[in-house]
Amino acid sequence: MAEVETKTNRGAKKKDVLAQHGVTEELALELMQDMLLYRRFEEKAEESYAIGKVGGFCHLHIGQEAGAAGVIKVLQSDDYVLSAYRSHTQAIAKGINPKAVMAELYGRVGGTSGGKGGSMHIFGSDVRFLGGHGIVGGQVPIATGVAWKIKYSGENTVCVCFMGDATVNQGGFHESLNMAALWELPVIYVVENNEYGMGTAFDRVSKTDISTRSLPFDIPSSSVNGQDVLSTYEHFRNLTEQVRAGGGPRLVELRTYRFRGHSMSDPVSGTYRSTEEVERHKEESDPIAILRDQLFAAAVLDQDTLGEMDARAKKIAAGAADFADESPVPEPEALYENVWAEPNSHGRLFFDSRKV
Ligand SMILES: Cc1ncc(C[n+]2csc(CCOP(=O)(O)OP(=O)(O)O)c2C)c(N)n1
Protein backbone atom coordinates (compact mmCIF):
# COMPACT_ATOMS: atom_id res chain seq x y z
CA MET A 1 0.00 0.00 0.00
CA ALA A 2 1.29 3.45 -0.86
CA GLU A 3 2.69 5.40 2.06
CA VAL A 4 0.53 8.36 3.10
CA GLU A 5 2.44 11.58 2.50
CA THR A 6 2.42 13.90 5.50
CA LYS A 7 4.14 17.25 5.86
CA THR A 8 6.86 15.68 8.03
CA ASN A 9 7.71 12.69 5.89
CA ARG A 10 7.54 14.79 2.75
CA GLY A 11 10.40 16.90 4.13
CA ALA A 12 12.30 13.80 5.18
CA LYS A 13 11.84 12.09 1.82
CA LYS A 14 12.80 15.11 -0.20
CA LYS A 15 15.85 15.76 1.95
CA ASP A 16 17.11 12.65 0.19
CA VAL A 17 17.64 14.93 -2.83
CA LEU A 18 20.35 16.71 -0.89
CA ALA A 19 21.78 13.47 0.48
CA GLN A 20 21.78 11.93 -3.01
CA HIS A 21 23.95 14.76 -4.26
CA GLY A 22 26.12 14.84 -1.15
CA VAL A 23 25.06 18.42 -0.42
CA THR A 24 24.37 19.68 3.12
CA GLU A 25 21.46 22.02 3.86
CA GLU A 26 23.92 24.81 4.57
CA LEU A 27 25.67 24.34 1.23
CA ALA A 28 22.36 24.17 -0.64
CA LEU A 29 21.34 27.51 0.88
CA GLU A 30 24.71 28.99 -0.02
CA LEU A 31 24.22 27.90 -3.62
CA MET A 32 20.81 29.58 -3.60
CA GLN A 33 22.23 32.81 -2.15
CA ASP A 34 25.01 32.79 -4.76
CA MET A 35 22.62 32.31 -7.67
CA LEU A 36 20.32 35.04 -6.38
CA LEU A 37 23.27 37.41 -6.23
CA TYR A 38 24.35 36.52 -9.77
CA ARG A 39 20.80 37.07 -11.07
CA ARG A 40 20.35 40.40 -9.29
CA PHE A 41 23.83 41.58 -10.26
CA GLU A 42 23.15 40.84 -13.94
CA GLU A 43 19.77 42.56 -13.77
CA LYS A 44 21.44 45.62 -12.29
CA ALA A 45 24.06 45.54 -15.07
CA GLU A 46 21.23 45.28 -17.60
CA GLU A 47 19.49 48.30 -16.08
CA SER A 48 22.73 50.30 -15.99
CA TYR A 49 23.44 49.45 -19.61
CA ALA A 50 19.94 50.57 -20.63
CA ILE A 51 20.49 54.02 -19.09
CA GLY A 52 23.91 54.43 -20.70
CA LYS A 53 26.14 53.85 -17.68
CA VAL A 54 27.81 50.78 -19.18
CA GLY A 55 29.56 51.18 -22.51
CA GLY A 56 30.83 48.68 -25.06
CA PHE A 57 29.62 45.10 -25.16
CA CYS A 58 27.82 43.48 -22.26
CA HIS A 59 26.88 39.78 -22.24
CA LEU A 60 24.66 38.57 -19.42
CA HIS A 61 24.69 35.15 -17.77
CA ILE A 62 20.99 35.21 -16.81
CA GLY A 63 19.63 31.66 -17.00
CA GLN A 64 23.09 30.12 -16.74
CA GLU A 65 23.87 30.92 -13.09
CA ALA A 66 23.98 27.29 -11.90
CA GLY A 67 27.16 26.78 -13.93
CA ALA A 68 29.00 29.56 -12.11
CA ALA A 69 27.70 28.51 -8.70
CA GLY A 70 27.88 24.73 -9.02
CA VAL A 71 31.29 24.52 -10.66
CA ILE A 72 33.24 27.20 -8.82
CA LYS A 73 31.88 26.28 -5.38
CA VAL A 74 33.79 23.00 -5.69
CA LEU A 75 37.15 24.69 -6.21
CA GLN A 76 39.91 25.66 -3.79
CA SER A 77 40.75 29.35 -3.57
CA ASP A 78 44.12 28.69 -5.26
CA ASP A 79 42.58 26.88 -8.25
CA TYR A 80 42.49 28.82 -11.51
CA VAL A 81 39.46 29.86 -13.56
CA LEU A 82 39.45 31.32 -17.07
CA SER A 83 36.41 32.18 -19.12
CA ALA A 84 35.06 33.96 -22.17
CA TYR A 85 33.18 37.26 -22.19
CA ARG A 86 30.00 36.08 -20.41
CA SER A 87 31.85 35.98 -17.15
CA HIS A 88 30.65 38.53 -14.58
CA THR A 89 29.10 35.84 -12.40
CA GLN A 90 32.06 33.49 -12.64
CA ALA A 91 34.39 36.31 -11.58
CA ILE A 92 32.22 36.99 -8.53
CA ALA A 93 32.01 33.26 -7.79
CA LYS A 94 35.82 33.06 -7.81
CA GLY A 95 36.03 35.82 -5.24
CA ILE A 96 36.17 39.16 -7.02
CA ASN A 97 34.15 41.81 -5.20
CA PRO A 98 30.91 42.59 -7.11
CA LYS A 99 31.75 46.30 -6.67
CA ALA A 100 34.96 45.90 -8.68
CA VAL A 101 33.15 43.90 -11.36
CA MET A 102 30.43 46.55 -11.72
CA ALA A 103 32.97 49.39 -11.74
CA GLU A 104 34.79 47.62 -14.57
CA LEU A 105 31.53 47.52 -16.55
CA TYR A 106 31.16 51.26 -15.89
CA GLY A 107 34.74 51.90 -17.07
CA ARG A 108 35.80 53.32 -13.71
CA VAL A 109 39.05 53.38 -11.75
CA GLY A 110 37.59 51.04 -9.11
CA GLY A 111 37.12 48.30 -11.71
CA THR A 112 39.17 45.11 -11.84
CA SER A 113 41.25 46.49 -14.72
CA GLY A 114 41.03 50.13 -13.71
CA GLY A 115 38.09 50.55 -16.04
CA LYS A 116 40.09 49.84 -19.19
CA GLY A 117 38.91 46.30 -19.83
CA GLY A 118 35.14 46.56 -19.63
CA SER A 119 32.58 43.81 -19.34
CA MET A 120 34.47 41.29 -21.47
CA HIS A 121 37.78 41.56 -19.59
CA ILE A 122 37.15 41.03 -15.91
CA PHE A 123 40.42 39.94 -14.28
CA GLY A 124 41.57 39.10 -10.77
CA SER A 125 45.01 37.53 -10.56
CA ASP A 126 44.90 37.65 -6.73
CA VAL A 127 41.94 35.25 -6.71
CA ARG A 128 43.28 33.37 -9.76
CA PHE A 129 40.50 34.46 -12.09
CA LEU A 130 42.49 35.01 -15.28
CA GLY A 131 39.85 36.63 -17.51
CA GLY A 132 37.40 37.49 -19.17
CA HIS A 133 38.40 36.93 -22.90
CA GLY A 134 36.63 38.56 -25.85
CA ILE A 135 38.07 36.39 -28.60
CA VAL A 136 36.05 33.20 -28.92
CA GLY A 137 38.35 30.38 -27.78
CA GLY A 138 41.19 32.77 -26.88
CA GLN A 139 41.23 31.57 -23.28
CA VAL A 140 41.57 27.86 -24.12
CA PRO A 141 45.28 27.78 -25.06
CA ILE A 142 46.01 30.13 -22.14
CA ALA A 143 44.23 27.80 -19.70
CA THR A 144 46.24 24.91 -21.13
CA GLY A 145 49.43 26.88 -20.44
CA VAL A 146 48.25 27.57 -16.90
CA ALA A 147 47.65 23.84 -16.40
CA TRP A 148 51.15 23.15 -17.71
CA LYS A 149 52.56 25.62 -15.16
CA ILE A 150 50.59 23.87 -12.38
CA LYS A 151 52.09 20.54 -13.33
CA TYR A 152 55.60 21.91 -13.87
CA SER A 153 55.67 23.57 -10.47
CA GLY A 154 54.02 20.62 -8.68
CA GLU A 155 51.05 22.62 -7.37
CA ASN A 156 48.05 20.79 -5.94
CA THR A 157 45.67 22.92 -8.01
CA VAL A 158 43.50 22.58 -11.09
CA CYS A 159 42.52 24.93 -13.88
CA VAL A 160 38.90 25.27 -15.00
CA CYS A 161 38.34 26.77 -18.44
CA PHE A 162 34.80 27.88 -19.32
CA MET A 163 33.81 28.46 -22.94
CA GLY A 164 30.67 28.63 -25.09
CA ASP A 165 29.56 25.94 -27.52
CA ALA A 166 30.81 27.96 -30.52
CA THR A 167 34.37 27.39 -29.28
CA VAL A 168 34.52 23.68 -29.97
CA ASN A 169 35.05 24.06 -33.70
CA GLN A 170 38.01 26.42 -33.24
CA GLY A 171 41.51 25.19 -34.07
CA GLY A 172 43.00 26.37 -30.78
CA PHE A 173 40.52 24.24 -28.86
CA HIS A 174 41.70 21.05 -30.60
CA GLU A 175 45.40 21.95 -30.32
CA SER A 176 44.89 22.59 -26.61
CA LEU A 177 43.13 19.28 -25.98
CA ASN A 178 45.89 17.44 -27.82
CA MET A 179 48.60 18.98 -25.63
CA ALA A 180 46.59 18.61 -22.41
CA ALA A 181 46.08 14.91 -23.14
CA LEU A 182 49.68 14.28 -24.10
CA TRP A 183 51.05 15.94 -20.98
CA GLU A 184 48.19 14.81 -18.71
CA LEU A 185 47.49 18.34 -17.55
CA PRO A 186 45.17 19.20 -14.63
CA VAL A 187 42.60 21.12 -16.66
CA ILE A 188 38.82 20.84 -16.96
CA TYR A 189 37.40 22.27 -20.16
CA VAL A 190 33.79 23.29 -19.45
CA VAL A 191 31.59 23.97 -22.47
CA GLU A 192 28.50 25.96 -21.54
CA ASN A 193 26.19 24.72 -24.26
CA ASN A 194 23.38 27.28 -24.30
CA GLU A 195 22.33 25.97 -27.72
CA TYR A 196 23.39 29.02 -29.72
CA GLY A 197 26.55 30.82 -30.81
CA MET A 198 25.06 34.29 -31.28
CA GLY A 199 22.20 33.50 -33.72
CA THR A 200 23.44 30.09 -34.90
CA ALA A 201 22.03 26.92 -33.38
CA PHE A 202 24.68 24.36 -32.44
CA ASP A 203 23.11 21.65 -34.61
CA ARG A 204 23.62 23.87 -37.66
CA VAL A 205 27.38 23.91 -37.16
CA SER A 206 28.04 20.42 -35.88
CA LYS A 207 27.01 16.91 -36.85
CA THR A 208 28.11 15.43 -33.52
CA ASP A 209 27.65 16.19 -29.83
CA ILE A 210 30.12 18.25 -27.84
CA SER A 211 31.17 15.23 -25.79
CA THR A 212 32.61 13.62 -28.95
CA ARG A 213 35.16 16.41 -29.33
CA SER A 214 37.58 14.86 -26.86
CA LEU A 215 37.48 11.34 -28.34
CA PRO A 216 40.48 11.79 -30.70
CA PHE A 217 42.59 12.82 -27.72
CA ASP A 218 41.46 10.07 -25.36
CA ILE A 219 40.15 12.63 -22.86
CA PRO A 220 37.11 11.45 -20.86
CA SER A 221 34.04 13.59 -21.45
CA SER A 222 30.66 13.96 -19.79
CA SER A 223 27.48 15.97 -20.01
CA VAL A 224 25.49 17.40 -17.10
CA ASN A 225 22.24 19.30 -16.64
CA GLY A 226 23.65 22.78 -16.10
CA GLN A 227 20.27 24.11 -14.88
CA ASP A 228 20.31 21.83 -11.85
CA VAL A 229 22.91 23.29 -9.50
CA LEU A 230 22.92 20.23 -7.22
CA SER A 231 23.74 17.87 -10.11
CA THR A 232 26.33 20.30 -11.42
CA TYR A 233 27.98 20.60 -8.02
CA GLU A 234 28.07 16.84 -7.48
CA HIS A 235 29.43 16.18 -10.96
CA PHE A 236 32.25 18.67 -10.61
CA ARG A 237 33.13 17.67 -7.08
CA ASN A 238 33.87 14.12 -8.25
CA LEU A 239 35.58 15.22 -11.44
CA THR A 240 37.78 17.81 -9.77
CA GLU A 241 38.98 15.24 -7.24
CA GLN A 242 40.03 12.95 -10.09
CA VAL A 243 41.84 15.72 -11.95
CA ARG A 244 43.54 16.98 -8.78
CA ALA A 245 44.73 13.45 -8.05
CA GLY A 246 46.58 13.38 -11.38
CA GLY A 247 43.84 11.89 -13.57
CA GLY A 248 44.58 14.19 -16.50
CA PRO A 249 42.24 16.54 -18.37
CA ARG A 250 38.45 16.32 -18.72
CA LEU A 251 35.86 17.81 -21.05
CA VAL A 252 32.39 18.58 -19.67
CA GLU A 253 29.31 19.82 -21.46
CA LEU A 254 27.04 21.92 -19.24
CA ARG A 255 23.61 21.84 -20.90
CA THR A 256 22.12 25.27 -20.32
CA TYR A 257 20.15 28.11 -21.92
CA ARG A 258 20.51 31.88 -22.04
CA PHE A 259 17.41 33.86 -21.11
CA ARG A 260 18.60 37.13 -22.67
CA GLY A 261 19.87 38.15 -26.10
CA HIS A 262 23.43 37.28 -27.09
CA SER A 263 24.57 40.68 -25.80
CA MET A 264 22.74 43.72 -24.46
CA SER A 265 22.53 45.12 -27.99
CA ASP A 266 20.68 42.03 -29.31
CA PRO A 267 17.01 41.11 -29.00
CA VAL A 268 16.06 38.28 -26.63
CA SER A 269 14.56 36.26 -29.45
CA GLY A 270 14.80 36.91 -33.14
CA THR A 271 14.88 35.00 -36.37
CA TYR A 272 16.97 32.25 -34.80
CA ARG A 273 14.66 31.36 -31.88
CA SER A 274 11.08 32.11 -30.98
CA THR A 275 9.70 33.99 -27.98
CA GLU A 276 7.75 30.81 -27.11
CA GLU A 277 10.98 28.83 -26.92
CA VAL A 278 12.57 31.34 -24.56
CA GLU A 279 9.45 31.52 -22.38
CA ARG A 280 9.29 27.70 -22.19
CA HIS A 281 12.88 27.53 -20.98
CA LYS A 282 12.27 30.27 -18.41
CA GLU A 283 9.23 28.35 -17.18
CA GLU A 284 10.85 24.91 -17.12
CA SER A 285 14.55 25.35 -16.60
CA ASP A 286 15.24 28.43 -14.50
CA PRO A 287 18.08 27.25 -12.22
CA ILE A 288 16.88 29.39 -9.31
CA ALA A 289 13.31 28.08 -9.55
CA ILE A 290 14.58 24.49 -9.81
CA LEU A 291 16.62 24.80 -6.60
CA ARG A 292 13.82 26.74 -4.89
CA ASP A 293 11.37 23.91 -5.57
CA GLN A 294 13.87 21.31 -4.37
CA LEU A 295 14.48 23.22 -1.15
CA PHE A 296 10.80 24.00 -0.53
CA ALA A 297 9.95 20.32 -1.00
CA ALA A 298 12.72 19.32 1.38
CA ALA A 299 11.42 21.86 3.93
CA VAL A 300 14.89 23.42 3.99
CA LEU A 301 13.64 26.80 2.78
CA ASP A 302 10.40 28.78 2.99
CA GLN A 303 9.06 31.78 1.12
CA ASP A 304 9.96 34.28 3.86
CA THR A 305 13.58 33.17 4.08
CA LEU A 306 13.84 33.17 0.31
CA GLY A 307 12.55 36.75 0.32
CA GLU A 308 15.22 37.75 2.84
CA MET A 309 17.94 36.09 0.79
CA ASP A 310 16.73 37.86 -2.32
CA ALA A 311 16.68 41.22 -0.53
CA ARG A 312 20.31 40.60 0.50
CA ALA A 313 21.25 39.87 -3.12
CA LYS A 314 19.48 43.02 -4.36
CA LYS A 315 21.26 45.11 -1.74
CA ILE A 316 24.70 43.85 -2.81
CA ALA A 317 23.87 44.49 -6.49
CA ALA A 318 22.62 48.01 -5.71
CA GLY A 319 25.72 48.65 -3.57
CA ALA A 320 27.92 47.57 -6.47
CA ALA A 321 26.17 50.02 -8.79
CA ASP A 322 26.51 52.84 -6.23
CA PHE A 323 30.22 52.08 -5.85
CA ALA A 324 30.66 52.13 -9.64
CA ASP A 325 28.78 55.42 -9.90
CA GLU A 326 31.00 57.05 -7.32
CA SER A 327 34.27 55.69 -8.67
CA PRO A 328 36.09 58.24 -10.88
CA VAL A 329 36.68 57.80 -14.58
CA PRO A 330 40.36 57.07 -15.35
CA GLU A 331 42.66 60.03 -16.06
CA PRO A 332 43.79 60.25 -19.72
CA GLU A 333 47.37 59.37 -18.62
CA ALA A 334 46.11 55.94 -17.53
CA LEU A 335 46.01 55.06 -21.22
CA TYR A 336 49.80 54.68 -21.09
CA GLU A 337 49.88 52.48 -17.98
CA ASN A 338 50.21 48.69 -18.19
CA VAL A 339 50.85 48.84 -21.91
CA TRP A 340 54.56 48.06 -22.15
CA ALA A 341 56.38 45.27 -20.38
CA GLU A 342 59.43 46.32 -18.32
CA PRO A 343 62.64 44.22 -18.37
CA ASN A 344 63.24 42.54 -14.99
CA SER A 345 66.63 42.07 -13.30
CA HIS A 346 67.42 39.18 -15.68
CA GLY A 347 66.76 41.42 -18.66
CA ARG A 348 63.59 39.49 -19.43
CA LEU A 349 60.36 41.27 -20.20
CA PHE A 350 58.18 41.26 -17.17
CA PHE A 351 54.59 42.36 -17.00
CA ASP A 352 53.52 43.13 -13.47
CA SER A 353 49.94 41.89 -13.41
CA ARG A 354 49.48 43.25 -9.88
CA LYS A 355 49.38 46.73 -11.38
CA VAL A 356 46.48 45.81 -13.64
C1 LIG B 1 37.54 34.37 -32.97
C2 LIG B 1 36.23 35.09 -32.90
N1 LIG B 1 35.34 34.93 -33.91
C3 LIG B 1 34.14 35.56 -33.86
C4 LIG B 1 33.84 36.38 -32.80
C5 LIG B 1 32.46 37.06 -32.74
N2 LIG B 1 31.65 36.39 -31.75
C6 LIG B 1 31.48 36.95 -30.55
S1 LIG B 1 30.54 36.00 -29.57
C7 LIG B 1 30.33 34.83 -30.74
C8 LIG B 1 29.50 33.60 -30.46
C9 LIG B 1 30.09 32.73 -29.43
O1 LIG B 1 29.13 31.83 -28.93
P1 LIG B 1 29.44 30.80 -27.81
O2 LIG B 1 30.89 30.45 -27.81
O3 LIG B 1 28.50 29.66 -27.97
O4 LIG B 1 29.19 31.56 -26.44
P2 LIG B 1 27.86 32.24 -25.89
O5 LIG B 1 27.83 33.63 -26.46
O6 LIG B 1 26.73 31.42 -26.32
O7 LIG B 1 28.05 32.29 -24.42
C10 LIG B 1 30.99 35.20 -31.89
C11 LIG B 1 30.99 34.39 -33.12
C12 LIG B 1 34.80 36.53 -31.78
N3 LIG B 1 34.57 37.29 -30.72
N4 LIG B 1 35.97 35.87 -31.85
The ligand as a Gaussian input file, in Angstrom:
#p B3LYP/6-31G(d) Opt

LIG

1 1
 C       37.541000      34.369000     -32.970000
 C       36.225000      35.089000     -32.903000
 N       35.345000      34.928000     -33.909000
 C       34.143000      35.564000     -33.862000
 C       33.837000      36.382000     -32.796000
 C       32.463000      37.062000     -32.743000
 N       31.648000      36.395000     -31.746000
 C       31.477000      36.946000     -30.550000
 S       30.537000      36.004000     -29.569000
 C       30.334000      34.830000     -30.738000
 C       29.497000      33.599000     -30.460000
 C       30.087000      32.730000     -29.428000
 O       29.129000      31.834000     -28.932000
 P       29.442000      30.804000     -27.807000
 O       30.890000      30.450000     -27.805000
 O       28.503000      29.657000     -27.967000
 O       29.187000      31.555000     -26.444000
 P       27.857000      32.242000     -25.887000
 O       27.834000      33.630000     -26.457000
 O       26.726000      31.418000     -26.317000
 O       28.055000      32.288000     -24.425000
 C       30.992000      35.203000     -31.894000
 C       30.993000      34.391000     -33.117000
 C       34.797000      36.531000     -31.776000
 N       34.573000      37.291000     -30.721000
 N       35.971000      35.868000     -31.846000

